[in-house]
Amino acid sequence: MLNQAREIWPMVVTDFRPEKYIEEKVSLADDYSLTGKLINGYEYLGAYTSVKNWQEMYLGMIELIIEDNPQVLIHQVNKTENGMQYYFDNHRSKPKYKKIYDGIFVNTNTSTRTKMMGLRQLFELYEIDENELTFVLKTSEENGDVNLKNKTQLKATSRSI
């Protein structure tokens, strides 16, 4: 009976190989727009941290950077001419500012682009190379509905042309 089944349903032979998973990584130093991109995690000084969203990454990175020497940022936010005031302040000037250390509040109500600008200023202040921070982005398949919606819009546009 087994031989008869093999005759009816022969084993399929194929040379198909699934595509390898390729992570999309972008450094803070790269001139790349992260607007609309979703984040899986980030690598800083070789250590990977998984996150749910850009805000979690932003706050986590700020805390990592200032933990060894918060006085550098405290000194900056207490200056009369604080050029980083939109990102960091010494008091909760708006409801969306979050306290991350005594005397340091972070504006959390910002776009992804603005968060990157804030991190760049912080890296410059602490003299850290921007290449030390790499973002691991979600791939097209992981973005799910976001990309599906974009593909649907693309199909609808191409049909109307």
N, C-alpha and C positions, 0 to 999 in steps of 0.2 A: 504494500500500500504506500510506503514511503517513496518508493521509486516512481510509482504512478503520480504522486503529488509533485515530485520534482520535474516530471515531464510536463505536467499541466502548468506549473508555476516555476519556471526555471529561475535560478538566482541571477539577479541583474549584476552586471559588471560595469563599472564606471571609473573614470579617472577624475571625478569631481573631488575637489579639496575645498573645504570651507575657507573663507577669507580669514586671515589672521586679525585679531583685535589690535587695532592701533590707537593708542591714546593720543589725544590732541593736547599738546603741552605748549604753553605760551609763557614766556618770561615777562616780568614786570618791565624789563628793559626794551622789549619788543614794541615796535610801533604797530599795534594791532588793536582793533576795536573789540572790546569784550561785551559791548552792548548787545543784549538779546541772547548771550551765551549763558549756559548753565554750568555750574562748577561742581566737580566731584570732590576735589581736595586741592591741597597745595603742598609744595615741597620747599622747605626753607632750611638752608644749610645742610641739605641731604636728608632731612627728616620729613616723612610724609604725614600729613594730617588730613583726615577725611572731614568734610563739612557738608551742610545741607544747602547753604546759600552764600551769596557774596558778603552779606553783613556778618555772618558768623566768621568767615575768613578774615574780614577787615578787623573786627574786634580782637580776634585771636592773634593776628599778626602784630597789632599795636601792643598788646600785652606782652608778647614775646620780646619785642624790641626794647620796650622800656623796663622790663623786669630787672635787668642788671644795673641800670643807671637811670632811674626815672628823673633825676635832677636835671638832666639835659633838656627834657621836654618841659618840666616845671619851670625852669629858667626862661625858656622860650615863651610860654604862655603868659608869664608874668611881665614880659617886656611891654613897655608903652606902645611900641611899634611891633605888635605881634602879627607878622605876615601870614601866620597859619591859623588865624582866628576863625576862619570859616570851618576849619576841620577840627581844631582843638582849642579849648578855652579853659580858664581857671575857675569858672563857675557855670552853673546850668543856666545859660542865657535863654534857652528855648526848651520847650518840653521834650523835644527829640534828642537832646544831648544826654549821653549816658556817662555816668561816672565810672572810670576804669582804674583810677588811682586817686589818693588824696591830692586834691588840687588840679586834677586833670579830667576834663570832660570831653567826650567825642561826639561830634555831630553824626548821628546815625541815619538821618533823613536825607540821604544823598543817592544819586544815581551810581551805577557801577563805574562809569567814567570818572566821576568826581571822587569816588573811593580810591581809584588808581592814582589820581593826582595827589590826594592826601598821603597815600603811601609813598609816592615818589618824594614828596617834601620831607616826610619822616626819615626815609632812607638817606636823603641828602644831609639832614640835620645830624644823624648818627653816623654819617660817613660809611654807609653800607652799600656795596655794589648791588645794583638793581638786578643783576643776573643771579643773585643768590635766592631769589623768589621766583618759583615757577608754578603756574596754575595748571591743574589737570582738569580739562573740560570734559563734559559729557559728550559722547559721540552722537551722531545722527540717530542711531537706533535707541539710545538712552533718552534722547530728548522727546521721543514719543509724539505726543499730541502737538507739540510746538512745531516740529518739522512736518508732521502729517497735515496740519493746517496750511503751512506754507506750500506743500506739494499740491494740495487741493486748490489753493488759490492760483498756482502756476498752471494747472490743468485747465481751470476755468478760463484763465486769460488766454491760453493758447487756442482753446476752442472758439473763442470769440474773434480771433484774428482771421 
